[in-house]
Amino acid sequence: MDLRLDGKIALVTGGSRGIGKGIAKAFVEAGAQVMITSRKAESCKEAAAELGEGAHFEAGNIGKSEDAERVISATLDRLGGLDILVNNAATNPYAGPTIDVDMPRWQKTLEVNLTAPLFWTQLAWNRAMKEHGGAVINIASVGGLATNPILGVYDITKAALLHLTRQLAAELGPTVRVNAIAPGLIKTDFARVLWEGERGDQVAKAYPLKRLGEPEDVAAAAVFFANDAASGWITGHTLVLDGGGLIGFERAG
Ligand SMILES: NC(=O)c1ccc[n+]([C@@H]2O[C@H](COP(=O)([O-])OP(=O)(O)OC[C@H]3O[C@@H](n4cnc5c(N)ncnc54)[C@H](OP(=O)(O)O)[C@@H]3O)[C@@H](O)[C@H]2O)c1
């Protein structure tokens, strides 16, 4: 099935590079008008120029409520609506045992990875989707389904994001569908230390599908969740997208 998003208006946080840019590109190719946002205006501008007609940008920090208001307003004013929200941007300022995390970094991780997706969804709902319907897609992580010696804090926020997805799906249906994607290791800047060099080869070998993920893999799933015909009866779902890592014989670390 050729999944189209013609006439749809989408907003992708963290759309200037990595997975977010991959999703924005796939949405533009499927016919949507796409607003991309990230902290650096210059990066957004470059990404939008590269994605061509159909891509627009408004810079903002997802953790700042005034930026969220401004980016949502820009989307409504300039593009004329908001049908699809992708909560993609996230942070990971701490690596180490969860028991040792300092409160500023704990708070920061919660704020950006959990509070921000809720706040952006509240704005999207109140200002557009409650009346016109829509789809929300949260980019979580397969880490939210397991434990990890050093990524516990980040994973806890992703586990909570998965439950936020279920909770909001129950609250916002039938008007809005809310789904999550839980990727394994994807080759982006964010995860570079986890996949560059031999470590990446080892992880790839442990995945039944024998390769690491690419932003395009996540983008294809996002188009599926954004398309009402393809996933019209799916809400509150988490799609594990990890080359089979979670169910493989070897645990990829
Ligand atoms: N890569 C992986 O292996 C992997 C695996 C599982 C889940 N994920 C999840 O996938 C999502 C995207 O990750 P990625 O790997 O694509 O990361 P990435 O390549 O580092 O890209 C992150 C994007 O988010 C933006 N961003 C970061 N902090 C922001 C903030 N506070 N406000 C607004 N924008 C912000 C960045 O641009 P600026 O710097 O300009 O703000 C950039 O556009 C995240 O939710 C991550 O947790 C990634």
The ligand as a Gaussian input file, in Angstrom:
#p B3LYP/6-31G(d) Opt

LIG

0 1
 N       19.146000       6.969000      18.042000
 C       18.724000       5.925000      18.736000
 O       19.379000       4.874000      18.802000
 C       17.410000       5.993000      19.460000
 C       16.905000       4.808000      19.999000
 C       15.697000       4.837000      20.659000
 C       14.995000       6.014000      20.761000
 N       15.510000       7.169000      20.235000
 C       14.714000       8.383000      20.381000
 O       14.519000       8.962000      19.103000
 C       14.324000      10.366000      19.234000
 C       15.227000      11.118000      18.287000
 O       16.566000      10.780000      18.564000
 P       17.729000      10.905000      17.482000
 O       18.570000       9.709000      17.666000
 O       17.175000      11.213000      16.153000
 O       18.515000      12.185000      18.064000
 P       19.430000      13.277000      17.317000
 O       19.983000      12.755000      16.051000
 O       20.365000      13.767000      18.379000
 O       18.392000      14.431000      16.972000
 C       17.734000      15.068000      18.023000
 C       16.858000      16.164000      17.476000
 O       16.145000      16.767000      18.564000
 C       16.477000      18.171000      18.654000
 N       16.442000      18.502000      20.076000
 C       17.203000      18.020000      21.078000
 N       16.831000      18.563000      22.242000
 C       15.805000      19.412000      21.963000
 C       15.003000      20.278000      22.748000
 N       15.174000      20.382000      24.060000
 N       14.044000      21.000000      22.122000
 C       13.853000      20.908000      20.782000
 N       14.584000      20.102000      20.005000
 C       15.552000      19.388000      20.595000
 C       17.823000      18.297000      17.949000
 O       18.084000      19.577000      17.379000
 P       18.717000      20.825000      18.196000
 O       20.035000      20.387000      18.715000
 O       18.775000      21.924000      17.182000
 O       17.737000      21.131000      19.289000
 C       17.626000      17.288000      16.818000
 O       16.817000      17.842000      15.798000
 C       14.545000      10.664000      20.714000
 O       13.296000      10.685000      21.367000
 C       15.360000       9.476000      21.198000
 O       15.184000       9.272000      22.586000
 C       16.702000       7.183000      19.597000

